[in-house]
Amino acid sequence: MTIKSYFSRTPESALAMARSEMGSEAVLVESRKAPPESRHLGEYEVVFAADDPKETSGSAPAGDRLSCEVADLKKELEGMRRTLTRTAFAPTNWLGASATLSDAYAILTASDVTPELAREVAQGAESRLEGSAAKPIAVSSRAAQGPAGAAGKPSIERALVEELESRFRVDSALGKGAATPRIVALVGPPGAGKTTTLVKLAVTYGLASRRPMVLLSMDTYRVAAAEQLRAFAAILGVGVQVLDTVTALSQAIEEHRGKELIFIDTPGLTADDLENCSGLSHFLATRPDIDTQLVLSASMKSADLSHVVDTFEVFGPHRLLFTRLDETATFGPIFNEAARTGKPLSFFSTGQQIPEDLETARQNRLSELILSASSGRGRTGRLARLG
C-alpha cells in the first residue's frame, strides 16, 4: 500500500494532484493545514492511501500455492484500506466512501468545519441524492443556484449546499417583535468590534431610515471607550449616554421609550470579568424586550469560539453576529457555532468602513464562503473541479 502527502496552496488543488497521480480509488486519510515545518511546500496538506498496483494486479504467477498467497495479500491490503478509511470517515457505514464524498469531506474540514459535522454534512448530501449518480464537485454560488442535473435529479453540488444551509438559521431583525422601541444590546469579548458594529447598525437602520434613536453605553472598563462613542454620536448627530450601573441603564431605557431604536454598548469581557458583571448579565437575560446579540470574531479558532459562546450564555443572547470576516480565509467556525447552538446568524462585518462593511447574514453567503477556494474575503472564486 502506498501512502503519500500532497501539498498545495488550496485543498482543492492538492486533492486534484492526488487524484491525478493515485487514481479515483485512492482513499483520503487526512486533510489539514500544513504544519509549520512543511508550510514552504504549500498551505494545505492532504494524505492519500492506495493499493500498490504491482501487488494488486490480477497477473499472479501460476501455481496454487502462490495464487493463495497473492489472494491473502489482497485481503490484507483491503483490510488496511478499510482501517484507513474508518479512521478518516467513522462511523463504519463510510467504509469504502466514494471519491466524491471523500473530497467533500476534505473541502469542509479544510475550511475548519469540525470533522464530525463535516461527515454528517457529506452523508446528508449523499442522502439527498437518493441514488442519483454522484458527479465530481465543482461548487460555486452559480452552481448552488443553478438547475438540477440533465436527468432532472439534484447534483452533488446542489445537495452539498442544501445540506449545509439546512443546518443553520439566519435572522437579521433588530429588536424583539414589532413593538417599539426596538432595543438592541451587543455583548462579547474584548476586541470583537462591538462599538464599531453598533455604530454601523445605527447608521444603517437608524440614521439612513431617519428613525429617532439613542446610544447607551455601559462600557466604563475600556480606556477612552466613552469618548470614542461620543465622537461617533457627534458625527451622527444622535444622543449618547454613558452609564455605570444597571439601575441607571434601566432608567435610561424608560426615559427613551419615545425613540424607535435604542442601542446598548457593553464592555468587552473575559471569563474572569463575568463575575463582576453578573448584574448586567442577569438584567439582559431577563428582559424580554431586549434583543441581546453576541458579537464574535470570525478569525477565532473553533475551540476558542465555542468556549466564548458558552461563557456568554449567561447574557441570554438571541443571535450571533460575526465580525472580522476580512481577517480569515476559513469560515467553518461560523457554521460550527450556528449549527451547534441553533442560534440564528444576524449580521456579518467585513471591515472597518462605516457603514459599508456591514451586511445581513444570508445562508447562501456563508455556504459560498465555506466552499470557496478563494483567499481573503472569499467574495469570489470557485472550487476546482475534482476527479
N, C-alpha and C positions, 0 to 999 in steps of 0.2 A: 504494500500500500504506500502511496506517495502522499505526503503532507507538505504543503507549501504555502508560504505567505506572499501576498501581493500588496504593494504599496502604491498609492496614487494620491492626487490632490483631492479627489472626491471618492466616496464609497462606490458610486456607480461605475466610474472608470476602472477602479480596482476589480469590481465584480466582472466587468466586461473582459478584462485581461485574463482573469482566472477561467472564465467560461471558454474563451478563445483557445487557451492553451490546454486545459484539462478536460474540456468537453462538458456537455449538459448533464452527464451522470455524476459529475463531481459533487461532493457533499460539503456544504458550508459548515465550518466548525465554529468560527468566531468572526465577529465584525466589531471593530472598535477604533477609536482614535489611536494613532501610532504612539508608542511610548517615546519619551524624550530622546532616548539614545538612537531611535530609528527615524526620528522626525525628518531627517535630511532626505530620506528616501521617499517621503510622501506623508501627507497629513493623516491619511486613513490606512488601516491595515485590515485585510480580510484573509482568513486562513481557510484553505480548502483541502479536502482529502479525496483521493480517487484510487480505485484498484489499479494495480500495475498491469497494463495491457499485455505485457510479456508473460505474466504469470496467469492471467485470467483468460487468455485466448483458448479457443477450442482445439487447437492443434497439438494435443498431447501425444507423446511418443506411444508407439504400440506397446501392448503388454498390460495385462490385467492389473498387476501389482502397481505399476507406475500410474495407470489410469485412476486407481483408487486413491493414490497419494495426491494426485492432482485434484481429484474431487474433494478430498479432505481439506486441501489448501484453499480451495474456493470457498468452502463452508467457513473456514477460519477467517478468511478475508471479509466475507459477508458479515460475520459476527462483529468484526472490528468496525466495519462500516456502520452497522446498526448502533453500536455503542457510541460512536462519534456523533451520529445523528441524534441519539437520545440525549446526549449531553447538551447539544445546541437547541433541540426542539422538544424537550419534555413538555407535555405528557406523551405516553407511549403511542397514542394514535397519530403522532407525527413521524413515526418511523418511515423512512423512505420518502420524506417530503419532496415534492416536485421542485424543480429548479425555480419556477415562478414564485412559489411560496418562500423558498429559501432566500431569494433575492428581496422579496417584500419585507421579510423579517430583518434582513441586513440593513435595508434602507431606513426602516423605522428605528432600529437600535442605533444606527449612526447619527440619527437626529436626537438621540438621548431619550427616546421613548423607552420605558423600563422593559426589560426582557419579557416579563410575564405579560404585560399589556400588549407588547408587540406580537407575541404569539397569539393572544386572543384576537387581536385585530386581523391578523393574517388568516387565522382559521375562520373568523366570521366572514371575511371577504370570500373565502372559498365556498362557504355555505351559501352565500348569496348567488354564486354562480349556478348552483344546483345542477351539476353535471355538465354544464357547457364547457367546451374545451378552453383551458386557460391559455392565454397568449402572453408573450413577453411584455413586461411592464414598460410603459412609456407615459408616465403620468405628467400632466400639466394642467393648468387651470382650464385650458381649452378642452383637453381630453376629458376632464372631470365633468364638464358641462355638455359634452358632445353627445351624439346619439349612440344607441346601443350598437352592437356588432351587426355585421351584414345579415346574420341569421335571425336577428331580432332578439338575441339574448344579451344580457349585460356583459360587458367586457371586464377583465380583471382590473383595469384602470378605474373604471367607474365603481366597481364593487369595493375596492380598497378605500376610495374617497368616501363612499356612502357609509362604510363601516366605521371609519374614523369619526365622521360627523354625527353618527348616531350615538356616540358615547360622551358627548358634552353638549352643554346648552349655552346660548348667548342671550343677553338681555341688557340693552343699553338705556333703559329707562332711568330717570332720576327721580328720587323720592319714593314714597310708599303709597301706591294708589293714586287716584286722581285729585285728591284733596290738596288744597294749598294752605300754608306754604309747603313747597317741596323742600325737605330738609335732608342734606347730604353731608355725611361725615366721612372723612378719609383717615384711615389708620394704617399703620405699617411700621416696618423697621427703619432705622436711620439710613438716609441716602437713597431711599426708594423713589423719591421725587414727588412727595405728596403736595408740597406747596406749589410747585410749578404746575402740576397736574390740576390742582384746584383752580388756579388762575386760567388755565386753558378751558376748563369746563365753564368757568364764569364768563369768559369772553364768548364762547360758542353758544351757550344755552341761556345766558343772561343778557349780556350787552348786545349781541347781534340780534336777539329777538326783542330787545327793549323791555325785558321783564325786570321789575323792581327787585333788587336783591341786596344782600348784605354778607360780608365776610366776617366770620368769628374765628378767633384763634385761641387755642389752648396751649400753644407751643411756647412755653416760657423756659424750656430747657436749653434750646439751642441759642448760641450767641448771635445776636442781631436778627433772630428769626422774625420778631415783631416788626423791625424796621424794614425787612425785606417785603413782608406782606403789605405794610403801609405804603411802600413805594409802588407796588403793583396796583393797590387800590386807588392811589392818587392818579396814576396813569389812566385807569379805567373810569375814574370818576364815581366810584361807589364807596359806601360806608364800610368801615372796618372797626372791630372791637377786639382788644386783646384781653383775655380773661384768665384768671389764675385759680378759680375754684369751680367745682361742678355746680354749686349753688348759683354762682354768677352766670354760668352758661345757661342754666335753666331759665333764669330771669331774662337774659338777653333774647332767648328764643321767644318768650312770651311777649317781650317788647316789640318784636319784629313780626308779629303774626300777620301784619298787613302786607308784608313782602310776598312775592311769589317764589323766590328762591333764597334759601339760607344755606351757605356753605360753611362747614366747620373743619378747620385745620387742627391737627393734633400733633404732639411731639413724636419724633422718631424714637421708638422704644426697643430696647433689647429685652431678653428674657429676664434679666436681673432687675430691670426697671419696672416690670409689670406690677410687682407687689406694692410699689409706691403709687401706682395709678389705678388701684383697684376701684376707687370711687368712680373714675371716668369710665372704666370698662363696664362696670355694673350699670351706670347711667345709660350708656349707649345700647347695651344689650337688652335693657328692659323698656326702652322707649319704642313702642310700635310705630310711631310716626317718623322715626329717623332711619334713613337708608344709609347704613354703615357699609362702606366698601373698603376692602383690604387691598392696599397698593403694594405691589411686589415687583421686584426687578427680574426681567426675563433672563438676565445674564447669570442668575444664581444657579449653582449646581442643584440637581434634582433632590438629593437628600437634604440639603440645607433648606431648600424651598419648602419641602414637606414639614420640616421642623418648625419653620416660621409660621406656616399656615396653621399648624396645630397649636402653636403658642398663642396666636392671636384669636383663637376661637372664643376666648373669654369676652371678646367685644361683640360677639354675635354677628359677624359680617354676613351680609346677604349676597354680595357679589365679589368677584375677583377682578382687579384692574391691573394690567401689566404695563410696566414702563420699560425703557431702555431696550426696545426691540432692535434698535440700531447697533447695539453693542454685543450681539451674539449671532452666531450662524446656525445654532441648533435650537429648535423651538419645541422639542418633545416635552421638556419640563412643564410648559404651559398646559399642554394636553394632559399630561400625567395628573396634575393637580385638579384640573377641571373634571376629569373622569373620576378621580379618587374621591373628591369631596361632593360632587354633584352640584356645586355652586356655579351659577352661570357666570360667564365672562362678560364684562361690561364695556371696557374701552381698552385700546392699545395706544401707548405713547411711543413714538418712533424717533424722538429727538428733542432738542431744546427750544425749537421755534414755537412761539406762542401766536396764535393757536393752531398753526398749520400742522404741527406734528402730533395731532390727536385724531384718532379715528374710532368709529364704533366697532366693536368686536363683531366679526362675521365668521360663520363656520367655514365657508369656502376660503376665506383669507388664511385661517390657521392651517387648514389641510394643505393648502398650496405651499405655505411656508415649511411645513414638516416634510413634504415630498419634493421640495425644490432642491435642485443641485447647486443653485447659485450661492454665492457668499454674501456677506454683509447683510443688508436688509432682506434679501431674498424676494425682492419685488418682481424679479424676472428670473428666467432660467427654467429648464426642464430636466427631468431625469433622462439620462441617456438610455437609448433602447438597449435592453439587456438580452442575452441569449447566445 
